[in-house]
């Protein structure tokens, strides 16, 4: 079966409204193992015919069979598969990838092969072919380090890597000197002698003389198909040419050989017809066939780390490495954008965390239960003036409410604290119980210990103080065991609270004195039985009877106590109230449940009927937490938007550079398509390049953002917090930008016509 068969092939180009016929009915057949020269002058249509034979273009009409497969009706991608599997190209201008080693240039067609061998086998095969073409010592050289002949040998080796059935050589000696041209043409003869079908496309009769068959094309028609050319069998030591002519002046074969050695491969007879001459057949026969042992690697090779990555990723990395500065500048926009995102997120996250910690110092899960407002004559006296809360309420809430962790009654007063010759009016003088520190997340004591429930029951004169009182009254010295006075009541300091700092309103939380609520209630605030009786005795008979005078006008059974006895043994009034009750919920999420339970318990204890107004108020920190959290999120979102804008700008820069890259690498794209790359290969390659740039820029940007946030913390002491979601998101955003902004340049590259791309200057 013939390798090539063309039947009435035509090709017409449409230039606007004008039709330009180039091929006007081409028909011929090429058998396997032939060495054919397709010869014609410029404009004769030979290049168009070569494009059709190489499956780079489709005919306007006619049929084309290659190795038994009809080609003329195939799609572009199907033709690319044929080129990859059955064709090899050798171009006049070599078309090697710049700044790419000889081995990698030869390996390039295997990136698109459907039956590509392992990377080790592929590299061994490339080394073997390069050694066969005489470049064993130039494996790692780039094109700029090689001569024209060496570059053409690399191109020949590249065309052989996929073991094609047909080798197409387009003006293979057009850019070479005479001696190198002879060597290259001899190499084609060796390939043909090894069984490879070779077609030389040329306008030079000297090159055509090396072929066994010459097909001459003139004005889109075959005018001559000469099967009588010289044929050389390189498998014999002393081959005989089919025809040997001597010019009219009687030149000898030795003279012809000398002319060939000087670069003259044909002469003109008296009629001007180009005739074949004797070649240096002995020298050709002495050389090993180039393609004879292509598939037999001679030795193993060492593979680098790059071999561990897929071919598309290696190709993209190589392309980016060839333009280091441009790649770095392209990634700079993404680096700045991602760095800004990371820095903004970490600063925002740190601010939010610091805000939440500050809120926690005030008791993020705290619920304040306060008395209701008393009213008289339509005038309300404000929250806390209606004395309805009792210590029993606190105990009942802790016992009955499932969403509550701890409760503590609180009595507040204002008064001067005196120690020696120093005095200070603290912001808070509070009477409470030991669980109060748990409620306020203030369990860490700087020194000493908290008073106990026994101290509360016995109204012991003890207290714990904050850091501000230590500074103001004790000049920073340890106050443990010292006595201070509050409203002339002596209290012994048994503990110092840990530092709390300012709250959200800027109030100093360390400016506080805590004592048992019974001590504050009965010893310091004058709310005792004696004080109540004194107030009752001073009232007139027209006043309402007090609770202590249960039986007016009765005779006292015991002697009246003195003032000192009353002060030392205070008796609580019948109804003991507290100013407020501090409650800690199990979590912030359970605050609404806890508030419902507290409301239900207090309404029941205070005997409030359905429809009546509560005589207490509940306040929690959740609204403030939500408000501050919302503000923090809003500021963080604004900062994020600003940072994302820089990412978009970086993406636009990537698109711009990728478009420039497509323009600069048009010939490379055409070359890749010629050796078998389908459109999706080109699309994938440029997308991967864009993604690699963005991911690389994202990685550098993350490091830059972390460094920037650390510098902010180091220099300004602003709170920062690392955010794993932000880091992961940065990688995702980087890859997304690579896909989004790299798709159009990649798509544009994949739509290029291989013929136009190869001709692009």
ZAMARGU-4260 file (C-alpha; in steps of 0.2 Angstrom, whole numbers, plus 5000, padded with zeros to 4 digits):
<rodrens>
0) 5000/5000/5000 | 5006/5017/4995 | 5011/5029/5009 | 5005/5045/5000 | 4991/5046/4987
5) 4984/5062/4981 | 4969/5063/4969 | 4965/5080/4960 | 4970/5091/4975 | 4966/5109/4973
10) 4968/5124/4985 | 4961/5141/4982 | 4963/5156/4994 | 4950/5169/4996 | 4956/5186/4997
15) 4941/5197/5000 | 4931/5195/4984 | 4945/5188/4974 | 4949/5169/4973 | 4967/5165/4971
20) 4969/5147/4965 | 4986/5140/4970 | 4985/5121/4967 | 4975/5116/4951 | 4973/5097/4952
25) 4988/5088/4960 | 4989/5069/4959 | 5003/5058/4963 | 5008/5043/4974 | 5023/5040/4985
30) 5028/5023/4990 | 5036/5018/5006 | 5055/5021/5007 | 5056/5033/4993 | 5067/5049/4994
35) 5057/5062/4984 | 5061/5080/4980 | 5047/5092/4978 | 5054/5106/4968 | 5048/5122/4961
40) 5051/5140/4960 | 5044/5153/4973 | 5025/5155/4970 | 5024/5138/4961 | 5013/5131/4975
45) 5026/5119/4982 | 5025/5127/5000 | 5006/5125/4999 | 5007/5107/4994 | 5019/5104/5008
50) 5007/5111/5020 | 4994/5099/5014 | 5005/5084/5014 | 5010/5089/5032 | 4992/5090/5037
55) 4994/5108/5042 | 4980/5113/5030 | 4965/5106/5021 | 4963/5106/5002 | 4948/5115/4994
60) 4944/5099/4984 | 4951/5082/4981 | 4957/5067/4991 | 4973/5064/5001 | 4977/5048/5009
65) 4991/5046/5021 | 4996/5028/5026 | 4979/5022/5021 | 4969/5036/5031 | 4959/5049/5021
70) 4966/5066/5028 | 4957/5080/5018 | 4941/5080/5028 | 4949/5079/5046 | 4947/5092/5058
75) 4961/5103/5065 | 4964/5092/5080 | 4963/5076/5071 | 4976/5082/5058 | 4987/5087/5073
80) 4985/5068/5079 | 4991/5063/5062 | 5006/5075/5062 | 5010/5068/5080 | 5010/5050/5075
85) 5016/5049/5057 | 5025/5065/5052 | 5041/5073/5056 | 5046/5091/5051 | 5063/5099/5047
90) 5062/5118/5044 | 5073/5129/5034 | 5075/5141/5049 | 5077/5126/5061 | 5063/5133/5073
95) 5072/5128/5089 | 5065/5134/5106 | 5077/5148/5111 | 5086/5146/5128 | 5081/5128/5128
100) 5094/5114/5128 | 5096/5102/5113 | 5089/5088/5123 | 5073/5097/5128 | 5071/5103/5110
105) 5071/5085/5104 | 5059/5080/5118 | 5047/5093/5114 | 5036/5082/5102 | 5034/5069/5115
110) 5024/5081/5126 | 5009/5079/5114 | 5011/5061/5110 | 4997/5049/5115 | 5010/5035/5117
115) 5024/5044/5126 | 5036/5033/5135 | 5042/5036/5152 | 5053/5052/5155 | 5068/5041/5158
120) 5065/5031/5142 | 5062/5048/5132 | 5078/5056/5138 | 5088/5041/5134 | 5080/5040/5116
125) 5084/5059/5114 | 5102/5057/5119 | 5104/5042/5107 | 5097/5051/5092 | 5108/5067/5096
130) 5123/5055/5097 | 5118/5047/5080 | 5117/5064/5072 | 5134/5069/5079 | 5129/5080/5094
135) 5134/5069/5108 | 5144/5083/5115 | 5131/5096/5113 | 5117/5089/5123 | 5115/5103/5135
140) 5119/5117/5123 | 5106/5130/5119 | 5104/5135/5100 | 5114/5151/5103 | 5129/5140/5107
145) 5128/5130/5091 | 5132/5133/5073 | 5118/5132/5059 | 5123/5114/5055 | 5122/5109/5073
150) 5105/5117/5075 | 5098/5108/5059 | 5104/5092/5066 | 5095/5095/5082 | 5079/5099/5071
155) 5082/5082/5062 | 5084/5073/5079 | 5067/5082/5085 | 5058/5076/5069 | 5064/5058/5073
160) 5059/5057/5091 | 5041/5050/5087 | 5048/5038/5074 | 5038/5045/5060 | 5033/5037/5044
165) 5036/5052/5033 | 5049/5065/5035 | 5046/5082/5027 | 5061/5094/5025 | 5057/5112/5019
170) 5072/5120/5011 | 5083/5110/5024 | 5099/5118/5017 | 5093/5136/5014 | 5103/5143/5029
175) 5118/5132/5028 | 5135/5133/5020 | 5140/5121/5006 | 5149/5109/5016 | 5136/5108/5030
180) 5123/5106/5016 | 5131/5091/5009 | 5132/5083/5027 | 5114/5086/5030 | 5108/5079/5013
185) 5119/5064/5016 | 5110/5062/5033 | 5093/5062/5024 | 5100/5048/5013 | 5105/5038/5028
190) 5088/5040/5035 | 5080/5035/5019 | 5092/5020/5018 | 5086/5015/5035 | 5068/5014/5028
195) 5061/5031/5032 | 5051/5040/5018 | 5059/5057/5015 | 5052/5072/5005 | 5063/5087/5002
200) 5054/5103/4997 | 5066/5114/4988 | 5069/5126/4974 | 5087/5121/4972 | 5092/5108/4958
205) 5107/5103/4968 | 5097/5098/4983 | 5085/5089/4972 | 5099/5079/4964 | 5101/5069/4980
210) 5083/5062/4978 | 5078/5046/4969 | 5063/5055/4962 | 5060/5073/4958 | 5042/5080/4957
215) 5042/5098/4948 | 5028/5110/4952 | 5025/5125/4941 | 5010/5136/4943 | 5001/5124/4954
220) 5003/5109/4942 | 5015/5095/4941 | 5024/5097/4925 | 5037/5083/4928 | 5039/5067/4939
225) 5056/5061/4936 | 5059/5043/4942 | 5076/5042/4934 | 5086/5051/4946 | 5101/5044/4955
230) 5098/5032/4969 | 5110/5027/4982 | 5110/5011/4992 | 5120/5016/5008 | 5119/4998/5014
235) 5132/4993/5001 | 5150/4997/5001 | 5152/5002/4983 | 5135/5007/4977 | 5132/5010/4958
240) 5121/5025/4953 | 5106/5022/4942 | 5112/5035/4929 | 5129/5044/4928 | 5132/5057/4915
245) 5147/5067/4911 | 5147/5085/4905 | 5151/5089/4887 | 5169/5093/4890 | 5172/5076/4897
250) 5174/5079/4915 | 5180/5063/4925 | 5171/5056/4940 | 5185/5061/4951 | 5183/5079/4945
255) 5164/5078/4949 | 5169/5071/4966 | 5180/5086/4969 | 5166/5097/4964 | 5154/5089/4976
260) 5167/5091/4990 | 5168/5109/4986 | 5149/5110/4987 | 5144/5107/4969 | 5132/5092/4968
265) 5126/5094/4950 | 5132/5102/4934 | 5123/5107/4918 | 5125/5098/4901 | 5126/5106/4885
270) 5107/5108/4884 | 5106/5116/4901 | 5097/5101/4909 | 5103/5097/4927 | 5110/5080/4929
275) 5115/5069/4943 | 5134/5067/4948 | 5143/5053/4957 | 5143/5057/4976 | 5155/5051/4989
280) 5147/5035/4991 | 5161/5026/5000 | 5160/5040/5014 | 5141/5038/5015 | 5142/5020/5016
285) 5155/5020/5030 | 5144/5031/5041 | 5131/5022/5052 | 5113/5024/5048 | 5105/5038/5059
290) 5088/5030/5061 | 5094/5012/5062 | 5095/5011/5081 | 5083/5025/5087 | 5073/5014/5098
295) 5088/5006/5106 | 5095/5017/5120 | 5114/5015/5123 | 5115/5020/5141 | 5105/5026/5155
300) 5104/5045/5160 | 5102/5054/5176 | 5086/5063/5178 | 5084/5080/5188 | 5070/5085/5200
305) 5060/5092/5185 | 5057/5074/5179 | 5046/5072/5195 | 5033/5084/5188 | 5021/5082/5173
310) 5026/5087/5156 | 5014/5102/5155 | 5021/5109/5171 | 5039/5107/5166 | 5035/5115/5149
315) 5027/5130/5158 | 5041/5132/5171 | 5054/5131/5156 | 5044/5145/5147 | 5043/5156/5162
320) 5062/5153/5167 | 5067/5159/5149 | 5060/5176/5153 | 5064/5178/5172 | 5063/5197/5173
325) 5046/5197/5164 | 5039/5183/5174 | 5045/5192/5190 | 5037/5208/5185 | 5021/5199/5180
330) 5020/5191/5197 | 5023/5207/5206 | 5005/5213/5205 | 4999/5197/5212 | 5013/5197/5226
335) 5007/5215/5231 | 4989/5210/5230 | 4990/5194/5240 | 5002/5202/5253 | 4990/5217/5255
340) 4976/5204/5258 | 4985/5194/5271 | 4992/5209/5280 | 4974/5217/5281 | 4966/5201/5286
345) 4979/5198/5300 | 4978/5216/5306 | 4959/5215/5306 | 4958/5198/5314 | 4970/5204/5327
350) 4960/5220/5331 | 4944/5209/5332 | 4953/5196/5343 | 4959/5211/5354 | 4941/5218/5354
355) 4934/5202/5359 | 4947/5200/5373 | 4943/5217/5379 | 4924/5213/5379 | 4928/5196/5388
360) 4936/5206/5402 | 4920/5215/5405 | 4911/5198/5405 | 4906/5193/5388 | 4893/5180/5395
365) 4888/5191/5409 | 4870/5196/5413 | 4866/5210/5425 | 4850/5209/5435 | 4845/5226/5442
370) 4830/5232/5452 | 4816/5241/5443 | 4812/5259/5444 | 4802/5266/5458 | 4789/5280/5454
375) 4779/5292/5464 | 4766/5305/5457 | 4770/5300/5440 | 4789/5303/5442 | 4801/5288/5439
380) 4816/5288/5450 | 4827/5277/5438 | 4833/5259/5437 | 4838/5252/5454 | 4827/5263/5465
385) 4814/5249/5468 | 4821/5238/5481 | 4816/5221/5475 | 4831/5210/5473 | 4837/5199/5487
390) 4852/5187/5490 | 4839/5173/5490 | 4835/5178/5472 | 4853/5175/5467 | 4854/5158/5476
395) 4838/5153/5467 | 4844/5158/5450 | 4860/5148/5452 | 4850/5133/5458 | 4836/5133/5446
400) 4843/5140/5429 | 4851/5127/5419 | 4859/5139/5407 | 4868/5148/5422 | 4885/5144/5428
405) 4887/5156/5443 | 4878/5170/5452 | 4884/5184/5464 | 4874/5197/5473 | 4882/5214/5472
410) 4880/5229/5484 | 4889/5245/5478 | 4894/5261/5488 | 4905/5276/5485 | 4917/5281/5498
415) 4935/5286/5502 | 4948/5273/5506 | 4962/5278/5518 | 4978/5270/5522 | 4990/5279/5533
420) 4992/5297/5527 | 4986/5292/5509 | 4968/5292/5503 | 4959/5288/5487 | 4942/5287/5481
425) 4940/5271/5470 | 4929/5270/5455 | 4920/5255/5463 | 4918/5249/5481 | 4908/5233/5479
430) 4901/5220/5491 | 4899/5203/5483 | 4904/5184/5485 | 4918/5174/5479 | 4909/5168/5462
435) 4910/5186/5457 | 4928/5184/5450 | 4922/5168/5440 | 4908/5179/5433 | 4920/5192/5428
440) 4934/5180/5421 | 4945/5188/5435 | 4951/5172/5444 | 4969/5176/5442 | 4975/5184/5458
445) 4991/5194/5458 | 4994/5189/5476 | 4985/5183/5491 | 4967/5175/5490 | 4949/5179/5488
450) 4938/5180/5503 | 4927/5165/5506 | 4908/5161/5509 | 4912/5160/5528 | 4918/5178/5527
455) 4902/5183/5519 | 4891/5174/5532 | 4901/5182/5546 | 4902/5199/5538 | 4921/5198/5541
460) 4931/5214/5539 | 4942/5209/5524 | 4944/5214/5507 | 4954/5212/5490 | 4959/5227/5480
465) 4964/5231/5462 | 4981/5236/5455 | 4977/5255/5455 | 4974/5255/5474 | 4990/5246/5477
470) 4999/5259/5467 | 4990/5274/5474 | 4989/5269/5493 | 5004/5257/5495 | 5016/5265/5482
475) 5018/5248/5474 | 5022/5238/5490 | 5013/5222/5495 | 4997/5227/5504 | 4994/5209/5511
480) 4990/5210/5529 | 4988/5229/5530 | 4973/5237/5536 | 4964/5251/5527 | 4948/5261/5531
485) 4932/5264/5522 | 4920/5276/5530 | 4930/5273/5546 | 4927/5254/5545 | 4944/5245/5545
490) 4946/5231/5532 | 4961/5220/5531 | 4968/5217/5514 | 4969/5198/5510 | 4972/5198/5491
495) 4977/5208/5476 | 4967/5206/5460 | 4976/5203/5443 | 4978/5217/5431 | 4962/5219/5421
500) 4965/5236/5412 | 4952/5248/5404 | 4936/5242/5398 | 4927/5247/5382 | 4922/5264/5389
505) 4939/5268/5395 | 4935/5265/5413 | 4949/5258/5424 | 4943/5241/5430 | 4958/5239/5442
510) 4952/5254/5452 | 4941/5243/5463 | 4939/5236/5481 | 4929/5220/5484 | 4923/5215/5501
515) 4909/5203/5507 | 4892/5210/5503 | 4887/5208/5521 | 4901/5218/5527 | 4897/5232/5515
520) 4879/5231/5518 | 4879/5230/5537 | 4895/5238/5542 | 4899/5251/5530 | 4884/5257/5521
525) 4874/5260/5538 | 4860/5249/5532 | 4858/5240/5549 | 4845/5237/5562 | 4852/5251/5573
530) 4852/5263/5558 | 4834/5258/5554 | 4828/5260/5572 | 4837/5277/5574 | 4828/5283/5558
535) 4811/5276/5565 | 4813/5285/5582 | 4817/5301/5574 | 4801/5300/5563 | 4784/5308/5569
540) 4769/5298/5574 | 4761/5303/5558 | 4773/5294/5548 | 4770/5276/5542 | 4776/5263/5554
545) 4792/5255/5550 | 4795/5236/5549 | 4805/5236/5565 | 4791/5242/5575 | 4780/5227/5574
550) 4770/5231/5590 | 4769/5250/5593 | 4768/5255/5610 | 4774/5239/5618 | 4786/5239/5632
555) 4804/5233/5628 | 4809/5217/5636 | 4827/5220/5636 | 4838/5234/5639 | 4842/5245/5624
560) 4859/5242/5617 | 4872/5256/5616 | 4879/5263/5600 | 4895/5253/5602 | 4886/5237/5605
565) 4875/5240/5590 | 4890/5244/5578 | 4899/5228/5584 | 4883/5216/5582 | 4873/5223/5567
570) 4856/5215/5565 | 4850/5214/5547 | 4833/5222/5543 | 4819/5210/5540 | 4820/5213/5521
575) 4838/5213/5515 | 4840/5219/5497 | 4855/5220/5485 | 4858/5232/5471 | 4860/5219/5458
580) 4864/5201/5454 | 4878/5196/5442 | 4875/5181/5432 | 4886/5171/5420 | 4879/5161/5407
585) 4887/5145/5401 | 4891/5152/5384 | 4886/5167/5373 | 4874/5157/5363 | 4865/5152/5379
590) 4862/5170/5385 | 4844/5171/5378 | 4840/5155/5386 | 4847/5160/5403 | 4838/5177/5402
595) 4821/5168/5399 | 4825/5156/5414 | 4830/5171/5425 | 4814/5181/5420 | 4803/5166/5424
600) 4811/5162/5441 | 4810/5181/5447 | 4792/5183/5442 | 4788/5168/5452 | 4798/5173/5467
605) 4791/5191/5466 | 4773/5185/5463 | 4771/5195/5448 | 4755/5191/5439 | 4752/5188/5421
610) 4751/5205/5412 | 4760/5215/5426 | 4776/5224/5423 | 4793/5216/5429 | 4800/5224/5444
615) 4818/5220/5438 | 4828/5223/5422 | 4840/5212/5413 | 4855/5218/5404 | 4868/5208/5394
620) 4884/5211/5384 | 4878/5202/5368 | 4871/5218/5360 | 4888/5227/5363 | 4897/5212/5357
625) 4887/5211/5341 | 4889/5229/5338 | 4908/5230/5340 | 4909/5213/5330 | 4899/5221/5316
630) 4910/5236/5316 | 4925/5226/5316 | 4919/5215/5301 | 4914/5231/5292 | 4931/5238/5293
635) 4939/5222/5289 | 4928/5220/5274 | 4933/5238/5268 | 4951/5234/5270 | 4948/5217/5260
640) 4940/5226/5246 | 4954/5238/5244 | 4966/5223/5244 | 4956/5214/5232 | 4956/5229/5220
645) 4975/5227/5219 | 4973/5209/5216 | 4962/5213/5201 | 4975/5225/5195 | 4988/5212/5196
650) 4976/5200/5186 | 4975/5213/5172 | 4993/5214/5172 | 4995/5196/5170 | 4982/5196/5155
655) 4992/5210/5147 | 5009/5201/5149 | 5001/5184/5143 | 4995/5193/5127 | 5012/5200/5124
660) 5019/5183/5127 | 5007/5175/5114 | 5013/5188/5102 | 5031/5185/5105 | 5029/5166/5105
665) 5019/5165/5089 | 5032/5155/5080 | 5034/5143/5095 | 5015/5140/5095 | 5016/5136/5077
670) 5030/5124/5079 | 5021/5115/5094 | 5006/5113/5083 | 5016/5107/5068 | 5024/5093/5079
675) 5007/5087/5085 | 5000/5099/5099 | 4981/5101/5098 | 4972/5117/5103 | 4969/5111/5120
680) 4987/5108/5123 | 4991/5126/5119 | 4976/5132/5129 | 4982/5121/5144 | 5000/5127/5142
685) 4996/5145/5143 | 4984/5143/5157 | 4996/5133/5167 | 5009/5147/5165 | 4997/5160/5171
690) 4992/5149/5186 | 5010/5145/5190 | 5014/5164/5190 | 4999/5168/5201 | 5002/5154/5213
695) 5020/5158/5214 | 5016/5176/5217 | 5003/5171/5230 | 5016/5161/5239 | 5028/5176/5240
700) 5013/5187/5244 | 5009/5177/5259 | 5026/5178/5265 | 5026/5197/5262 | 5009/5199/5270
705) 5015/5189/5286 | 5031/5200/5286 | 5021/5216/5285 | 5009/5211/5299 | 5024/5207/5310
710) 5032/5223/5306 | 5016/5232/5311 | 5015/5223/5327 | 5034/5226/5330 | 5033/5245/5326
715) 5016/5250/5331 | 5011/5237/5343 | 4995/5234/5334 | 4987/5217/5338 | 4989/5205/5323
720) 4983/5187/5322 | 4988/5174/5309 | 4973/5167/5299 | 4974/5150/5291 | 4958/5153/5281
725) 4966/5169/5273 | 4981/5160/5268 | 4972/5145/5260 | 4960/5158/5252 | 4975/5168/5245
730) 4981/5152/5236 | 4963/5149/5229 | 4961/5167/5224 | 4978/5167/5216 | 4974/5151/5206
735) 4957/5159/5201 | 4965/5174/5195 | 4977/5164/5185 | 4962/5155/5176 | 4951/5170/5175
740) 4964/5182/5167 | 4975/5169/5158 | 4960/5161/5149 | 4958/5174/5135 | 4977/5174/5131
745) 4977/5155/5131 | 4962/5154/5121 | 4969/5166/5108 | 4985/5156/5107 | 4975/5140/5104
750) 4966/5148/5090 | 4981/5152/5080 | 4983/5144/5063 | 4999/5134/5063 | 5004/5140/5045
755) 5002/5158/5049 | 5011/5156/5066 | 5026/5148/5058 | 5027/5162/5045 | 5026/5175/5059
760) 5040/5187/5060
</rodrens>
